[in-house]
Amino acid sequence: MSKPITSSKPELDSSARDPPEFNPTEPSAPVLYPIKTLKELDSKSYFDSFHYPFNKSSVPLQAGTTSSLDRNQENRISDLNRKYEIVKNLYISPMKSKVLGTFIVEWDAGRAIADKLLATEESSKMCVERLTELAVALGFDGLLLNMEVSLNISQIPILKTFVSHLTQTMHSAIPGSLVIWYDIVTIDGSLSYQNELNDKNDILVRESKAQEAEEGLASMASN
């Protein structure tokens, strides 16, 4: 009877195959990485990372890049996992385009973040201050807000305060900046795409009078 064939290669410990935990303070090839928690956002630890100096914008937005009611506007979102149109090409140069940071909460983890964010006006204002600080430091031209979680109706007043304060603070810190509200959460806290501006989702419009006066329009991204 023949003997069973065995491999002469030693089995690797599964832990040896796991990549090392990412430590943003250690020198490495510069990368972009997200801020995942409000605690991390509040700590300002991003500014202590090795990668921060490499992620700062060094090219100012070209003059004449302003919003106008006389021309159509297009919002493009880069999604590496789902391969949206902007990442299907080898390289795209966004000429005269504003680059926005993204604040997104989704799924169960996002709901937990939203609960902390909207717990008090103080917690929402802390987030506004940190987001604006990051936008200024990194050279963003605004922020896209995507609250992709259902909310309690009792949280809506603080959400309005958050959006209003963020818009005013961003406009003060970065003249001409945009704060865009993604169409998903309605005034009663439910997730329901409207694909239009109406009394169910006009939270940003009613609370962002500074943007309406400065830009001459209310910006909104629909699904």
C-alpha positions in Angstrom: 0.0 0.0 0.0 1.3 3.4 -0.9 1.9 6.0 1.7 -0.2 9.1 1.7 1.4 12.1 0.2 2.4 14.7 2.7 3.7 18.2 2.1 7.2 19.0 3.2 6.3 22.7 3.6 5.7 23.7 7.2 2.2 25.1 7.9 2.2 28.8 8.4 0.7 30.2 11.6 -2.5 32.0 10.7 -1.4 35.0 12.7 1.7 35.3 10.5 -0.4 35.9 7.5 -2.4 38.7 9.0 -1.2 42.1 8.0 0.1 44.3 10.9 -2.3 46.7 12.4 -2.2 50.1 10.8 -0.5 52.7 12.9 -0.8 56.2 11.3 2.1 57.5 13.5 4.7 55.2 12.0 6.5 56.1 8.8 5.4 54.2 5.7 4.3 54.8 2.2 1.9 57.8 2.4 -1.7 56.8 2.3 -5.2 58.3 2.7 -7.1 56.8 5.6 -10.5 57.6 7.2 -11.4 58.8 10.6 -13.8 56.2 11.9 -15.1 57.4 15.3 -16.1 60.7 16.9 -13.6 60.1 19.7 -10.8 59.9 17.1 -12.2 63.0 15.4 -12.3 65.0 18.7 -8.8 63.9 19.6 -7.2 65.6 16.6 -4.9 62.6 16.3 -5.1 62.9 12.5 -2.8 65.9 12.7 -0.2 63.8 14.5 -0.1 61.1 11.9 2.9 60.6 9.6 0.6 60.8 6.6 -1.0 64.2 7.3 1.6 66.4 5.6 1.3 64.3 2.4 -2.5 64.6 2.3 -2.7 68.4 2.3 -3.8 70.1 -0.9 -1.0 72.1 -2.5 -2.9 73.5 -5.5 -5.5 76.1 -4.9 -8.9 76.0 -6.7 -8.8 77.9 -9.9 -10.3 81.4 -9.9 -13.8 81.6 -11.3 -15.0 78.3 -9.8 -18.4 79.5 -8.5 -21.9 78.1 -8.4 -24.4 79.6 -10.8 -28.1 79.1 -11.5 -27.4 79.6 -15.2 -25.6 76.3 -15.7 -26.1 72.7 -14.7 -24.0 71.2 -11.9 -22.8 67.7 -11.5 -21.7 65.9 -8.3 -19.4 62.9 -8.7 -18.5 60.6 -5.8 -15.5 58.3 -6.0 -16.5 54.9 -4.7 -13.6 52.5 -5.0 -15.6 49.4 -3.9 -18.5 49.9 -6.2 -16.5 51.3 -9.1 -18.5 54.4 -9.9 -17.8 56.1 -13.2 -15.0 58.4 -11.9 -12.8 55.5 -11.0 -13.3 53.5 -14.2 -10.7 55.6 -15.9 -6.9 55.6 -15.5 -6.8 59.3 -14.5 -9.2 62.2 -14.3 -8.1 65.7 -13.7 -11.0 67.6 -12.1 -10.5 71.0 -13.7 -12.1 73.9 -11.9 -13.9 71.4 -9.6 -14.4 71.7 -5.9 -13.2 68.8 -3.9 -15.4 67.9 -0.8 -14.7 65.9 2.2 -17.3 63.3 3.1 -19.0 62.8 6.5 -21.0 59.6 6.3 -22.8 57.4 8.9 -24.4 54.2 7.8 -25.5 50.8 9.1 -25.5 49.9 12.8 -22.1 51.4 13.5 -23.2 54.6 11.9 -26.4 54.7 13.9 -24.3 54.5 17.1 -22.2 57.4 15.9 -25.3 59.4 15.0 -26.7 58.8 18.5 -23.5 60.3 20.0 -23.3 63.1 17.5 -27.0 64.1 18.1 -27.0 63.5 21.9 -26.6 67.2 22.7 -25.9 70.5 20.8 -22.5 70.5 22.4 -21.6 67.2 20.8 -22.8 68.3 17.4 -20.9 71.6 17.7 -17.7 69.7 18.6 -18.1 67.7 15.4 -18.6 70.9 13.4 -15.5 72.4 14.8 -13.3 69.4 14.0 -14.8 68.9 10.5 -14.2 72.5 9.6 -10.7 72.4 11.1 -9.9 69.4 8.9 -11.3 71.0 5.8 -9.2 74.1 6.2 -6.0 72.1 7.0 -6.4 69.6 4.1 -7.6 72.2 1.6 -11.2 70.9 1.0 -13.7 73.1 -0.7 -16.7 71.9 1.4 -18.3 68.8 2.8 -20.9 66.2 1.7 -23.2 65.1 4.5 -24.7 61.6 4.2 -26.7 60.6 7.3 -27.7 57.2 5.9 -29.3 55.9 9.1 -32.8 56.3 10.5 -33.1 58.7 13.3 -35.6 59.3 16.2 -37.8 62.3 15.5 -36.4 63.8 18.8 -33.0 64.0 17.2 -34.1 66.1 14.2 -33.8 69.5 16.0 -30.2 68.8 16.9 -29.6 67.6 13.3 -30.9 70.9 12.0 -28.6 72.8 14.4 -25.7 70.6 13.3 -26.3 71.3 9.6 -26.9 75.0 10.1 -23.8 75.5 12.3 -21.6 73.5 9.9 -22.7 75.5 6.9 -22.1 78.8 8.7 -18.8 77.7 10.1 -17.5 76.4 6.8 -18.5 79.5 4.9 -16.8 81.7 7.5 -13.6 79.6 7.4 -13.6 78.8 3.7 -15.4 81.5 1.6 -17.3 80.0 -1.3 -17.3 76.5 0.3 -20.2 74.1 -0.2 -22.1 72.0 2.3 -24.2 69.5 0.4 -27.0 67.4 2.0 -27.5 63.9 0.6 -31.1 63.1 0.0 -32.0 60.2 2.3 -33.2 61.2 5.8 -36.7 62.9 6.0 -37.9 65.3 8.5 -39.5 62.5 10.6 -36.2 60.6 10.7 -37.0 57.8 8.3 -34.8 56.7 5.4 -36.7 57.6 2.2 -35.2 58.9 -1.0 -37.3 61.7 -2.4 -35.3 62.5 -5.6 -36.6 66.1 -5.3 -36.6 69.0 -2.8 -39.8 69.0 -0.8 -41.1 69.5 2.7 -39.9 66.1 3.8 -36.2 66.6 3.2 -35.4 70.3 3.0 -33.5 70.3 6.3 -30.4 71.8 4.8 -32.3 74.4 2.8 -34.3 75.8 5.7 -31.3 75.8 8.0 -28.6 77.1 5.6 -29.7 80.6 4.8 -26.1 81.7 4.6 -25.5 79.3 1.7 -28.6 80.5 -0.1 -27.4 84.1 0.1 -23.9 83.4 -0.8 -24.4 80.8 -3.6 -27.8 81.9 -4.9 -29.0 78.4 -4.6 -29.6 75.5 -2.2 -27.3 72.6 -3.1 -28.6 69.1 -2.8 -27.4 65.7 -3.9 -30.1 63.2 -4.9 -29.8 59.4 -5.1 
